[in-house]
Amino acid sequence: MKLSLKNLGFGSFMNLIAAVLGLVGLIAMLVSNNIDTAYALKSVSTLTLYGILGVALLLVAIWSPTKFGNHDYISSIANVAAIALFMAVVGPMILDRILMIAGLFSYNSQNATGWRVFSAVVVSAVAYVLACVFAILGSFTKSVRNQKVQVVAADAE
């Protein structure tokens, strides 16, 4: 079966939306990292790699059912791994920013640069969490609409 839009089902479109949201989260994370050197993430290269791998795995989860049918092992593993990678990005990103966020809401509320970093982190975290929700929806729905099942009859001797 060829990969074309008319063969893709609801699950493939959910995975595609999740991949786009993963890219949005990745770009927002990189923007929050580059606003000011004082607010740079500690492990931005690892988090960037995780984000890129998560998006690539979601693209594999879109492609795989067109080759192997709905709910195959490759797309299931790719979806679970993409969700895990996206959550592995959100956790350290928030942990690196938690002291800055606490300062913004208590004693340092006039820090304009901090608020810009905070808003970029919120956009990134929300995009990654929404990407996980859409990936979960995509993993439980049909990814290929018109799947032709070939039944092979066993030879009775």
C-alpha positions in Angstrom: 0.0 0.0 0.0 1.4 3.4 -1.0 1.7 6.3 1.4 -0.9 8.8 0.1 -3.3 11.1 1.9 -6.4 9.2 0.7 -5.1 6.0 2.4 -4.3 7.6 5.7 -6.8 7.3 8.5 -7.5 9.4 11.6 -4.6 8.0 13.6 -2.1 9.1 10.9 -3.4 12.6 11.0 -3.2 12.6 14.8 0.4 11.5 14.6 1.1 14.2 11.9 -0.4 16.9 14.2 1.7 15.5 17.1 4.9 15.7 14.9 4.1 19.3 14.0 3.5 20.1 17.7 6.8 18.4 18.5 8.5 20.7 16.1 6.8 23.7 17.6 7.9 22.6 21.0 11.5 22.1 19.8 11.7 25.5 18.2 10.2 27.2 21.2 12.7 25.4 23.5 15.6 26.6 21.3 14.2 30.1 21.3 14.0 30.1 25.1 17.5 28.9 25.2 18.8 31.7 23.0 17.0 34.6 24.5 19.8 35.3 27.0 23.0 33.4 27.9 22.2 33.7 31.6 19.1 31.5 31.0 20.7 28.8 28.8 19.6 25.3 29.3 22.2 22.9 30.7 21.8 20.1 28.3 20.3 21.7 25.2 22.1 19.4 22.7 20.6 16.3 24.4 17.1 17.8 24.6 17.3 18.9 20.9 18.3 15.4 19.9 15.4 13.9 21.9 13.0 16.3 20.2 14.3 15.5 16.7 14.2 11.8 17.4 10.6 12.1 18.8 9.4 13.8 15.6 11.2 11.2 13.4 9.6 8.4 15.4 6.2 9.9 14.8 6.9 10.1 11.1 7.8 6.4 11.3 4.5 5.7 13.1 2.8 7.4 10.1 4.7 5.4 7.5 4.7 2.0 9.2 1.0 1.2 9.0 0.9 1.8 5.3 3.5 -1.0 4.9 2.4 -3.5 7.7 -1.2 -2.6 8.5 -3.0 -1.0 11.4 -1.7 -1.4 14.9 1.6 -3.0 13.9 4.5 -3.3 16.4 6.7 -0.8 14.7 4.2 2.1 14.9 3.2 1.2 18.4 6.8 1.2 19.6 7.5 4.4 17.7 4.6 6.1 19.3 5.5 5.0 22.8 9.2 6.0 22.3 8.2 9.4 20.9 6.0 10.1 23.9 8.8 9.1 26.2 11.3 11.3 24.4 9.0 14.3 24.5 8.4 13.9 28.2 12.2 13.4 28.7 12.5 16.9 27.2 9.7 18.6 29.2 11.0 17.4 32.6 14.6 18.8 32.4 13.4 21.9 30.6 11.1 22.8 33.5 13.6 21.8 36.1 16.2 24.1 34.6 13.8 27.0 34.7 12.0 26.4 38.0 14.2 28.8 40.0 13.8 31.5 37.4 10.0 31.0 37.4 9.9 31.1 41.2 11.9 34.4 41.2 9.5 35.9 38.6 6.5 35.2 40.7 8.0 36.3 44.0 10.8 38.9 44.2 11.9 39.6 40.6 8.7 40.3 38.8 10.2 43.2 36.8 12.6 40.9 34.9 11.5 41.4 31.3 14.1 38.9 29.9 12.9 36.3 32.4 9.3 36.8 31.4 10.2 36.3 27.7 12.1 33.1 28.6 9.1 32.0 30.8 6.6 32.5 28.0 8.8 30.6 25.5 9.1 27.7 28.0 5.4 27.6 28.5 4.8 27.5 24.8 7.3 24.7 24.4 6.0 22.6 27.3 2.3 23.0 26.2 3.3 22.0 22.6 5.1 18.9 23.8 2.3 17.9 26.1 -0.3 18.4 23.3 2.0 16.4 21.0 1.9 13.5 23.5 -1.9 13.7 23.7 -2.2 13.6 20.0 0.3 10.8 19.7 -1.8 8.8 22.3 -4.9 9.5 20.2 -3.0 8.4 17.1 -1.8 5.2 18.7 -5.4 4.0 19.6 -7.1 4.8 16.3 -6.8 3.4 12.8 -3.9 4.7 10.8 -4.8 3.3 7.4 -8.3 3.8 6.1 -8.6 1.3 3.3 -6.7 -1.7 4.4 -7.0 -4.8 2.2 -6.5 -7.9 4.2 -5.2 -10.9 2.3 -6.4 -14.2 3.7 -4.2 -17.2 2.9 -6.0 -20.5 3.1 -4.1 -23.4 4.5 -3.8 -26.4 2.2 -5.9 -29.3 3.6 -4.3 -32.5 2.7 
